[in-house]
Amino acid sequence: MSPDTGTVSPATAPAPAPARDAGDVAAVLDNPVWSALTGPARGFAETGPAGLAARYVGDASPFAALADPEDPAAWADLAALAGPGAPVWVTGLLTPPEGWTTVASIAGVQLDGRAVRPEAAPEAVRLGPADVPEMLELVALTRPGPFLDRTVELGTYLGIRHEGRLVAMAGERMRPQGWSEISAVCTHPDHRGQGLAGRLIRAVAAAVTARGDHPFLHAAADNTPAIALYESMGFTLRRNPLFLGLRTPEEQV
C-alpha cells in the first residue's frame, strides 16, 4: 500500500450511529473473509459443494476462505470449488495441507480502527462503476493491493479529484459481520504530502460507523509509512496474519 502520509487537519467528528454488536471479535476478525462471504457479502460469494469453503466472485476480489482452517474437509471443499491447479488467495494464520503449493506469502498486519475519529470529507466524491477505469489506472500506479472490476461494488468508495483527475481514493473491501475493512488507500505520487489519504480514511470510517459497524484494515508488514499513518490516526495492531497465494492440488479425490 502506498498512502499519502501528509498531515491530517483536526476537526470535530460527527457523532456516529450506535454500533451494532460486532460479535466475538476473535471469531470475526480472525477469519474475516469467511464472515463476510457468509454474512454481508453473501451476494458476492461462491460456495464449495460441502458448504465449508467460499470465495468472492472472480471479478470482485481474489480472496477465498475456509469455515475452519484446521479442518481438512474445508480445504478439500475449497479445492473442489476452485478446481485442480487453480490459484487462490487466503488470509490468516494458515498451514495448507499436503498437495497445495504456496506461490506467494506476504506478512501482514491487521489493525483495529475502533479508536479512529470518523470525519466527513466534503471534497470527496462517491466512486462507482463508471469510475472503474480511472480507479484501475491509479491502482496500477500505486499498488495498494487487489482491486478488480467489481471491487467498487463491495462498499463505499470515495475519491478526490484535482482538475477532474482522480488523484486519491479509499473504500471498503472485506465486510465481516459488524466490521468493514478500509482498503485500496492510494494517492497519486504527484499529490502526496497533502493529507489526502488520511482524509479519505476518516471519510470512509464515517460511512462505516454511520451504519453501526467498526473499521479495520490490513497492510503489508513492511509498509512502515502506511502503518505509521494508520497508527497516528488511532488504528492499533490486533494481529499479524499472512496473505497466502496458493495453488490447489493438481489431482483431487
GIPE-V114081 format. One record per residue. BURIAL is + if it has 9 or more other ideal C-beta (glycine too) atoms within 8 Angstrom, else -. Layout:
# GIPE-V114081
burial
BURIAL
BURIAL
This chain:
# GIPE-V114081
burial
+
+
+
+
+
+
-
+
-
-
-
-
+
-
-
+
-
-
+
-
-
+
-
-
-
-
-
+
+
+
+
+
+
+
+
+
+
-
+
-
+
-
-
+
+
-
-
+
-
+
-
+
+
+
+
+
+
-
-
+
+
+
+
+
+
+
+
-
+
-
+
-
-
+
+
+
+
+
+
+
+
+
-
+
-
-
+
+
+
+
+
+
-
+
-
-
-
-
-
+
-
+
-
-
-
-
-
+
+
+
+
+
+
-
-
+
-
+
+
-
+
-
-
+
-
-
+
-
-
-
+
+
-
+
+
+
+
+
+
-
+
+
+
+
-
-
+
+
-
+
+
+
-
+
+
+
+
+
+
+
+
-
-
-
-
+
+
+
+
+
+
+
+
+
+
+
+
+
+
+
+
+
+
+
+
+
+
+
-
-
+
+
-
-
+
+
+
+
+
+
+
+
+
+
+
+
+
+
+
+
-
+
+
+
+
+
+
+
+
+
+
-
+
-
+
+
+
+
+
+
+
-
+
+
+
-
+
-
-
-
+
+
+
+
+
+
+
+
+
-
-
-
-
